[in-house]
Amino acid sequence: MNEPANTILSNIRESIDALSGFMWGPWMLVLLVGTHVFLTIRLRGIQRFVPRGIRLSLQRSREGDGEISHYGALVTALAATVGTGNIVGVSTAIVGGGPGAVFWMWITGVLGIATKYGEALLSVKYRVVDAEGRVSGGPMYVLERGLGLRWLGMLFALFTAVAAFGIGNMTQANSISNMLKLHDVSPAVSGLVMAILVAIVIIGGIRSIARVCELLVPLMGIVYATGCLVLLVMHVERLPDTIRLIFESAFSGHAVAGGFAGATIKEAMRYGVARGLFSNESGLGSAPIVAAAAQTRTAVRQALVSATGTFWDTVVICLMTGLVVVNSGEWTTHGLDGAHLTNAAFNFGVPVPGFGRLGTAILTIGMLTFVFSTILGWSYYGEKACEYLLGSRAIFPYRLLWVGAVMLGSVAELNTVWAFSDIANALMALPNLLSLLLLSGVIVQETREHLWNTDGTNL
């Protein structure tokens, strides 16, 4: 490629990176966290109902209009949400913000439960059911039917359909192929296998995706949590000091330690909040799309179930990762970035051929499962957004494009795709947050009718 063309491409990349940095700058973090706090206050601390949401999520019986059970909707949303951000992303936050970032990430998860509850409630309330019993919902329908802003709903759907190919497809496939490449598996081979497996699953629509996620999500969660617990038990004598260090660093920053460059309280908050927001996707508007497909008697019932997704994703899984990484002491080692830091923290147990040790084998298998399930979950988000824009005739072509993008992402260089995806994600969040704020009274009214002023029989 000639020099002028290279210069143009370089300028485009720099522009995309700059726009991404602006879109996810302090103003966006303040807007998201502000919405979390606002809804937490208006809903009187809806987080206290998480145990009830967990009980409801385990029920798989048909309870009303919808295509999948409460549990199916929850695990599909978790499949799309739980991924590299919960593992590598947490380590990246600790590298940038020190141990205190773990605390702020956890707080963001706790507050984000209220936003996830609100956006799921609205998506179920304003969903549509066609003559064949197929359900469609999400922020685009909330914007259209709740606020009369179809044009804004179309913009949200457009941003979702575009962002899905980045955050939910090519970047995920690329991370799998790069990981397997370390074990001498060709990206072309891993990409082809992934594309075939994805095609087999998504051809059956949401019911097929939900069935696979119902198997994968609990399995990957149990395996990963077990690995974390084993590590914490192995070094349990350090745990009290680790917890104290996380709390102290959250409010005072952390000085230079070993190879760690040090971090202020501002950096701890910045990296912790950002990682928590990106990890659980509360306010992004993605998870409500599948929440709308749930078989539920009331919107509040499914909203409680959906809210537990943020609990599991950030309050539990991200916290466990953070405790393991800080407790290992590896975060003070010079030159370790997010991925290498996580690998170093999980380097325990007996040798496993091709993986190093048992801990890194668990980490690798967990990552593969997390990422593959993310591709499945986001395929549904993008498909429903495309259907909203172009009708049901667009579903099959979109699925074909999705499978092709898996293959492309496995073998291509994606330096700019991440930044482009971040821009599209921010553009998704803005109209979704607008609907949450303008329709917060509806959320409160539904909650009062079915949760606050009832003994539970009206839920």
PyMOL commands that set and color helices and strands:
alter all, ss='L'
color gray80, all
select helices_A, chain A and resi 3-23+26-42+46-57+70-81+84-97+100-125+139-147+150-181+187-202+205-234+236-252+265-280+287-291+299-328+330-332+338-345+358-390+392-411+417-438+440-452
alter helices_A, ss='H'
color red, helices_A
select strands_A, chain A and resi 128-129+135-136+351-352+356-357
alter strands_A, ss='S'
color yellow, strands_A
deselect
rebuild
show_as cartoon
